[in-house]
């Protein structure tokens, strides 16, 4: 829900339900970070870059969406702006739109796993129909942490992990899930049935992955031939250092997920306001990591898309060798709406 609200530009206050009655006093809304804090911030908000916005220098944007309505509303503004070249959606959001419980479906049996894949395909088709010519859609494969999975799972068992953030999710979970390949095969077959050649407008990316071995293992697990494009989501330090190997191993594109990457580089939980001063989107170590990922892709001729919050957009464009960005729906629409008419 936090990610969904972020994509729509809605501030979220994370509070343990048991503490709600005890909340009194000051609440701070940080417009530059689109966030809400209890009390006053313990840091100085990042100052805007003095030379003004560089959004006009952006070559392409991959817009992070939650459903087909985000594509429709963004394209209504971006019809004359060719920089919105793709849309990016998480499989979890697709499940949310289709009222699916993925673990239950994948653990019930082959028939239910196939029905799950078909249902996902139907949602993706609705999104593809909203695309403008030249645009495409990327779905990040399922990345449910055990604590999130337990909340939406009924009969299926979900292991209780002491630290779900660093537990079995993303690529490491996909590699172990026996029926996910069957669901994925059904998904792709249904896309081809419904869209024909336009099924090629849909591609996929692997989340929470560390190295080349995981990427190649997942391709084998999903029975993907070398011609099938598969992107990689770079969101761990290991993935940054494996970026060149990902490219050499056939990754079709890299997506740099800065939100998770920053918290792992700085050992600061991005959801904990008590360490918000440590979670710095412009920290030298973070910028070095982003630069390394971008340069690895550039040397291999592989596109690299870097996620940027609006407050960091100019800074990243000035300090990173990239003009390809990922942005949330709300922030992208704000930039398009604020652009002077040609």
N, C-alpha and C positions, 0 to 999 in steps of 0.2 A: 504493500500500500504506500509505503514511503516513496518507492521508485515511481509508482503511478502518479502520485501527487507532484513529484518533482517534474515529471514530463509535462504536466499541465500547469506548472507554475504556481502550485498551491503550497504555502508554508505548512510544515508539519511539526507539531510539538510531541516528542516521544516521552511518554510518562508511564511508569508502571501503574496499572489500575489501582493497586493497593495504596498508592501515594496521592491519588487525586484529591481526596478530602483534605490533605495537609498542604496543598499548594495555596500559598498566599503571597502577596507582595508583587514585585515588579516582573514583568515579562517583556523581553526585548525582541522586536522584529527587525532582522537584518535584511534590508532590501537588496544589498549588493550580493548577499549569499542566498537569498530567497529561503531564509530559515528563521526559526523561532527559538529563543533561549529563555530558560528560567533565570531571572536575575539579570544583572548587567554583564556584558561580555568582558572577558579577562584578557582581551587582546585589542590591538589597534587594527580596525578594518583596512584591507588593502586599498591603497590610494589609487585612483584611476590614472592611467597613463596620460601624460600631459599633452601629447600631440594629437589627441582625438582618435576617433574610431578608425580602424583599418579594415572594417568589414568589406569594403569595396575591393580589397586585395584577395579575398577568399576566392579560390577557383571552384571548389565543389563542397557541398555539405551533405552529409548523411544524417537525416533527421531521425531522432529516436522517438518512436511512437508507441501507443498502447493499443490502438485499434484503427479500423478503416476510417472513422470519422476524423482522426488526426491527419490522415493523408488528404482527405477531402478539404478540410479547412485550410491546411497549409497550401495546397495547390490552388485554392481560390485566390490566395495572395501571390503565389509564386508562378502563376501561369506565364508571365513574361520574364521570369528570372531562371535562366538555365542552370544556375549553380546548385539547385536542389536536384541532385542526380540519383539519390537513393533514399530508402527508408529502412529503418532497422527496428525490429521488434523481438522481444524475448518470448520464447515458447511459453513461459509462465503466464504472460499477459494474454496470449492466444487461448490458453486453457481457461483463464478467467472469463474471457468473452464467451467461450463456448460452454461454460459451467462444467468443466471437466476436472476430475480429480486424477491427475496423471499416475500417481503411485498405485492407486486402486486399480486403474485400468490396466497398467502394465503388469501387475502381479496376479490378476484374475485368471489369465490364460491367453492363448494365441488369438482367439476370435475377438476378445475384448481389446487386446492390443491393436489389432487391425482396425477395429471400429474407432479407436482413439486416433490413429493416424489419419483415417478418412475424415474425422471431425476437424482435426487440425487443418487438413487440406482445404476444407470448405471455408474456414475462416480466412486462410491465406488468399483464396480466390477472390473473396470479397475485397481484400486489400488491393490485389493486383488490378481489379477493375477500376480502381480509383487513380491508378498511376497515369501520368502524362507520358507522351512519347519520349523515349530516351531515359525514362526512370526505371528503377528496378527495386526489388525488395529482398532484404536479408533477414533471415530468422536465426537468432542465436539459440542453439539447442538447449534443452532443459538443464537448468542449473538451480535445483531446489536443495537448499541446506536441510539437514535433518530436522531442525526445529521448525522450519516453515512447513516441511512436508508433513510433520506430525499433526499440524493444525488442520490440514485439509484432507487427511487420510482417515478412512473409517476402519475397514476390516484388516487391511494390510499392516504388517509389522514394520515399524521404522525404528532403526537403532538409535538409542539415546547416546549422544556424543557429548563429551565435556566441553568441547570448543567447536561448535558447528561451523563457524567461519573458516576454520582451518581443517575441517573434516572432509568427509567423503561426499563431494558434490562436483559439479562440472564434469570435466573429462574423466576424472577418476571414477565418478559414479556411472557415467555412460558406459565405460569399459566393462563394468561389472553387471550391468542390468541386462539380463538374459533376453528379454522380449523387446527391448527398445529397437534393435535392428528390424524386427518384424513390423513394428509400428512405423518406423521410418520408411521402410520399403513401401508399405501401404500408402503412406502420405505422398511419396513421390509418384507412385503409380496413379493415384487419384488426381494429382495436379495435372499429369499428362492427359488423363481422360477428360478433365474439365476445361483445360486451357490450350491443349495442343502445343504448338510451338512456343506459345507464350509462357509455358511452364519454365522455360529457360530464364525468365525474368526473376525467378525465385532462386536464391542460393542460400547457403547455410554457413554458420560460423561456430567454432568450438569454444566453449567458455572454460575459464579457470583451468588452464593447461600450462604445464611447465616446460616440456621439452619435445624434441623430435620423436623420441620413442613413443610418447603418448599419442602424438599426431598420427604416426604411421600405424600404431596399434588400433586407433579408433577407425581409421580408414578400412583396415581389415575387418574389424568388428562389424562395421556397417556395410561391408561388401561393396565399397565404392571403387570404381575403376579410376585410372589415372586421369581420365578426361573430365571427371566430375569435379567442379570447383568446390573447394572447402576453405573458408577463411578461418583465421585464428584470432581469438580475443586475448590481447596481451594485458594481463592485470596482476601478474606476480613478478617479483624481481627475476626469478628464474626464466620466465618467458621473455623478459627484456634481453637477457643474455643469450637466449635461444632464438632470437628473432631472425638472425642470418640463417640458422639451420632450418627454421620453419620455411623460409623462402626457398632455400635449396631443396627442401623436401616436397615442394609443390603447393604450398599455401597460396591461395589465389589472391588474398589481400589480408592486411593486418588491421585490427581495430584496437586502439589503445584505450583501455578503460581506466581513466585517470582516477576515478573515485576510489576504487579498491587498491589500485597501484600505489597511490599516495599513502594510504593507511598502512600498507605493508612495508613501504620504504621507511616511513617515519615511526612505525610502531605506535600509531595513534588511531584509535577507533573513531571512524568518521561519524558515528552516531552518538558519541559521548561528548556532551557539551563541556565536561570538566577538562578535556584535553583539546578543546577547539583551538587554543593558541598554538598547539604543537602541530595540528593538522594544517599544513601550509601548502597551498596549491602551487606556490612559486618557489618552494625551497630549492636550493642549488642541486641537491641530490635528485629531486624529482625532475627538474629540467634536464639534467644530464641523462637520466633514464629515458625520458621522452625523445631527446635528441638521438640517442643510440638506436632506439626502435625505428625512428623515421629514417635515419641514415642507412640502416640495414636494409630496409625496404627499397630505398632509392637505389642503392648499389645493385640490388637484384632485379630492379624494374618491377617491383611489386607495390601496388598502391597501399598507403598507410593513412588511416583516418584517426585523428586524435580528438578525443572528447574534450570539449572546453566549456566551462561555465561562462556566462556572459561577462562577468567581471574580469575574467582572465583572458578573454579573447584577444584583445590588443597585445597583451604581454606575451602570449604564446606566439602570435604572429611575428612579433619583433625578435623573439629569442629562439625560435625553433625553425628549422629549414623545411617548413610545410605550409601548404595552402589548402590542404584537405582537412576538414573538420567534421566532428560529430557534435550535434547540438540537440537539446531537448525541444520538443514541439513548441512550447510556450515562448522560449527565448528566440527560436528561429523566426516565429511569427512576429515577434516584437521588432526584430531587425528588419524584416521585409517591410513591415508596415511603416517603419521609421525612415526607410530609404527614400531620398528625394526622387520625385518623378523624373523620368528621362525627358 
